[in-house]
Amino acid sequence: MRLVFLGAPGVGKGTQAEMVAAKFAIPKISTGDLLRTGVAQKTPLGLEAQQYMTRGGLVPDNVVIGLVAEKIGSPECEKGFILDGFPRTILQADALSEILQEQEVVLDRVMYFVIPRKEVVRRLSGRRSCSTCLAVYHIDYVTPKQEGRCDECGAALVQRSDDKRETVESRLMVYKEQTSPLIDYYKEKNVLAELDGTGSVEQVQERLLALLSRS
Ligand code: AP5
């Protein structure tokens, strides 16, 4: 199963990708997580990426394409993968298509998550992430057992710096300009499936699994 999860910041792609990846025992490849790990470890790539991420802009295509190509080419992705947050530009989508062609495999589905803008802002402003294992919570919707602590590893939960209101506005604008053209791009390739991302995490999961079970 080779999937792309597409949609605006905060629609719930990462949350659902985590659950689907566990269910089907395939890796979730999140370019956002890979980049944030680079930032935290202060790698050269992380330091380059940081300047774009803090402003809510996109990291240059060649950087993220390189990251994804390396992952997809690894043995753990032989049985499939979920791409969360990649591709985000037409150039990245074309590069993905070439990578898959070289491996003689195809993309099965692009799940396009849709929720109202007001809900996007609510989800992003309340998001908290684990400072160590990157698990994701929400102050109202997905609460940890102990306030401010990760259920998985006990580390402190923090707010992502790009979830501040001004940066969220830039991210939404960048999404509209650079990423939303991918909706038509994948519609034309007949692989796009639109998913209503409203409701609880469990309700969205149910809808998503139902869509995936249709051939
Ligand atoms: P990235 O980390 O990919 O951010 P994003 O796409 O903006 O997506 P988010 O992580 O914000 O949201 P999500 O849809 O995963 O929602 P989540 O499940 O967390 O990218 C960050 C930055 O890295 C980019 O801005 C860019 O700079 C750079 N970057 C990354 N990829 C790149 C690329 N390909 N090219 C160039 N640059 C790139 O949910 C959000 C919140 O809602 C959470 O609190 C969650 O608990 C909660 N929630 C989830 N589902 C529900 C539900 N059903 N009901 C209630 N709450 C819910």
Boltz pocket constraint, residues with backbone or C-beta under 6 A from the ligand:
constraints:
  - pocket:
      binder: B
      contacts: [[A, 7], [A, 8], [A, 9], [A, 10], [A, 11], [A, 12], [A, 13], [A, 14], [A, 15], [A, 16], [A, 31], [A, 32], [A, 33], [A, 35], [A, 49], [A, 52], [A, 53], [A, 54], [A, 56], [A, 57], [A, 58], [A, 59], [A, 60], [A, 61], [A, 64], [A, 84], [A, 85], [A, 86], [A, 87], [A, 88], [A, 92], [A, 123], [A, 124], [A, 126], [A, 127], [A, 128], [A, 136], [A, 137], [A, 138], [A, 139], [A, 141], [A, 142], [A, 162], [A, 171], [A, 197], [A, 198], [A, 199], [A, 200], [A, 201], [A, 202], [A, 204]]
      max_distance: 6.0
